[in-house]
Amino acid sequence: MPGVSKEQIAAAKQMTAIEFLRRFRPNELVRSGSRGEFQLREHDSFKINGESSIWHWKSRDIGGKSALDYLIKVEGMKFVDAVLALCDECPGYIPPPPQPKKRPEFILPPAAANNRRVFAYLLKRGISRGVIEACVRAGILYESADYHNAVFVGRDETGTARYAFLRGTYTRGEPFKAEVPGSDKRFCFLLPPKGKTNRVAVYEAAIEPMAHLTLEGTSDKWRLSLGGIYAPKDEMKEYHPKKPLALEHFLKIHQEITEIEICTNNDPPGRKAAEAAKHRLAGKLPGVAVAAGLPPGRESAHLPPERRGFSGASPAAFL
């Protein structure tokens, strides 16, 4: 082999992938749900056994065992460069462990003097005034002073704001949507029930729990936004949804939950996300009923709620 000897290749193959990751990529290696198994922080479909070092990257359908396999197949290193790096003859090819990214400071946008534009926008979308007023009173919805966006606030168990989603109230052109920098997706927009309950319904966007509550007319369950779902633009690309961090955290706190209703959009990405969530939760939560509650005829997340096909009657506030 030009550039490296048989002895060097044999020496390079001695290091396992798990040993390499622990030495050179410790911040990228995190425990997965299975015992003795790890995954990469940025690629949760990459799984590696902590004892055997056998790894498999499901989304790319590749696998291996040695550090040489990992460097070539996962990090895209050339064979000779990888062999030299593992033989410590060219240490520059193995960069120091990456530093963990620091989350920017989370600061809620300043509030406007009133919520006039937010009320007008949400009423036009079919949300009841009672639901809007309840959200404002609860401190989870307001109008920003700068661009008059609707601010949907997510709070932790102590009532501290930890997440916020911005939605433009202008109806012309492409709507503005963004999360406030520093938002923690474990604490997405959440509507509480009126009393005790063992049920939770989950949705893609913050406005959808409000729409569903408006049309069902009863606050007999928790209603949680997931802060969006991931779907590839290329329809031929394999679909690998992101972990629903908000739901996973919610279930850790609310262990009384026995019924989960997946209310994603009734479009191809929404249906795929619902099936993926059902599959993921079924294995982790024995004894918990998980059902997809996709509304009929709801092919677009941008349709107003009165056209989305939710069942229900009169609106009611949740507080």
C-alpha positions, -999 to 999 in steps of 0.1 A, spaced: 0 0 0 16 33 -11 24 56 18 19 30 46 33 -4 54 14 -36 62 27 -33 98 13 2 101 -21 -9 88 -21 -37 113 -12 -13 141 -39 12 131 -65 -16 132 -57 -23 168 -75 7 182 -113 3 185 -138 29 176 -151 33 211 -115 38 224 -109 64 198 -141 83 206 -134 82 244 -99 96 238 -104 121 210 -141 128 209 -153 126 245 -178 155 241 -194 139 211 -201 106 228 -233 104 248 -252 75 264 -283 63 244 -314 47 258 -301 11 256 -278 -3 283 -241 -1 274 -248 17 242 -237 52 231 -245 76 203 -230 107 188 -243 140 201 -250 153 166 -261 120 150 -285 101 172 -289 73 146 -253 64 151 -251 37 178 -220 20 192 -216 -7 218 -194 3 248 -179 -32 251 -177 -47 217 -171 -14 199 -194 -25 171 -211 6 156 -239 12 131 -250 45 115 -286 37 106 -293 67 85 -264 59 62 -265 21 66 -228 18 74 -210 1 102 -177 -12 116 -157 -18 147 -123 -3 145 -112 34 148 -99 30 112 -134 22 100 -148 51 119 -124 77 106 -128 66 70 -166 60 69 -179 86 93 -154 114 93 -144 110 56 -106 106 62 -85 92 34 -71 57 42 -34 66 44 -41 97 65 -62 77 89 -36 50 93 -8 75 99 -30 94 124 -37 62 144 -1 52 143 8 86 159 30 94 130 8 123 119 -10 135 150 -22 167 133 -49 147 116 -67 141 149 -78 175 161 -83 182 198 -118 174 212 -143 200 202 -155 223 229 -191 221 238 -212 249 223 -223 275 249 -260 282 248 -266 319 243 -283 338 271 -321 335 270 -339 368 272 -376 373 264 -383 402 240 -398 433 258 -436 434 258 -457 459 239 -481 482 257 -510 460 247 -517 428 228 -540 443 202 -523 429 171 -518 394 187 -555 393 195 -565 404 160 -541 378 144 -552 349 165 -589 357 163 -586 358 125 -569 323 127 -601 311 146 -587 310 181 -614 319 207 -610 351 227 -614 330 259 -584 309 251 -563 339 241 -572 357 273 -563 327 294 -529 324 278 -522 361 283 -533 358 320 -510 328 325 -480 347 311 -474 324 282 -486 347 254 -479 384 247 -471 409 220 -435 420 215 -427 457 215 -402 457 186 -419 439 157 -453 431 173 -448 394 170 -468 369 190 -446 355 217 -454 320 229 -436 313 261 -425 280 276 -419 278 313 -402 253 336 -417 237 367 -408 267 388 -426 291 364 -394 305 350 -394 313 312 -370 290 294 -384 290 258 -401 314 235 -414 311 199 -420 342 178 -448 343 151 -453 373 130 -488 389 131 -486 403 96 -507 382 71 -490 393 39 -461 374 24 -441 346 41 -449 345 78 -421 352 102 -413 323 125 -383 319 149 -373 307 183 -357 332 207 -320 326 210 -311 305 240 -345 287 241 -345 253 257 -366 229 237 -374 208 268 -398 236 278 -419 244 248 -453 261 248 -477 242 271 -514 246 280 -523 231 314 -555 212 321 -582 226 344 -578 198 369 -560 165 374 -555 143 343 -534 114 330 -536 126 294 -514 147 272 -518 158 235 -488 170 215 -487 193 185 -461 206 161 -466 244 165 -475 266 194 -508 279 178 -522 244 174 -528 236 211 -549 268 212 -568 258 181 -576 224 194 -587 237 228 -609 262 210 -626 235 190 -628 208 216 -641 233 242 -627 214 272 -594 215 290 -593 179 302 -557 172 292 -523 188 289 -516 203 254 -479 205 245 -462 220 215 -430 201 203 -415 232 187 -417 218 152 -407 186 135 -379 179 110 -387 167 75 -363 164 46 -370 185 16 -360 157 -7 -389 132 -6 -366 103 -15 -344 110 15 -348 86 44 -368 102 72 -352 105 107 -372 127 130 -355 146 158 -362 135 194 -392 152 209 -373 168 237 -403 186 251 -423 155 253 -395 134 268 -389 160 295 -426 164 302 -430 126 307 -401 126 332 -419 152 353 -454 139 348 -451 102 354 -489 99 360 -495 101 322 -511 70 308 -525 84 275 -506 102 248 -523 117 217 -501 126 188 -517 155 170 -492 164 143 -504 178 109 -522 154 86 -497 158 58 -468 135 48 -442 149 73 -468 150 101 -479 114 95 -443 102 94 -436 121 127 -466 106 143 -456 70 134 -420 76 145 -432 90 179 -456 61 184 -427 36 177 -403 54 199 -427 58 228 -442 23 226 -408 7 235 -400 32 263 -434 34 280 -450 1 287 -485 5 299 -489 39 283 -514 42 254 -501 61 225 -525 70 196 -523 93 166 -550 119 166 -544 134 132 -574 155 121 -590 145 88 -585 168 59 -557 189 75 -532 189 47 -515 222 57 -503 237 89 -512 271 76 -549 265 73 -570 284 99 -583 261 127 -619 263 115 -608 244 84 -586 219 100 -611 192 108 -606 190 146 -637 177 163 -652 198 191 -677 224 199 -677 256 220 -645 273 231 -634 274 267 -605 289 287 -582 264 304 -579 286 336 
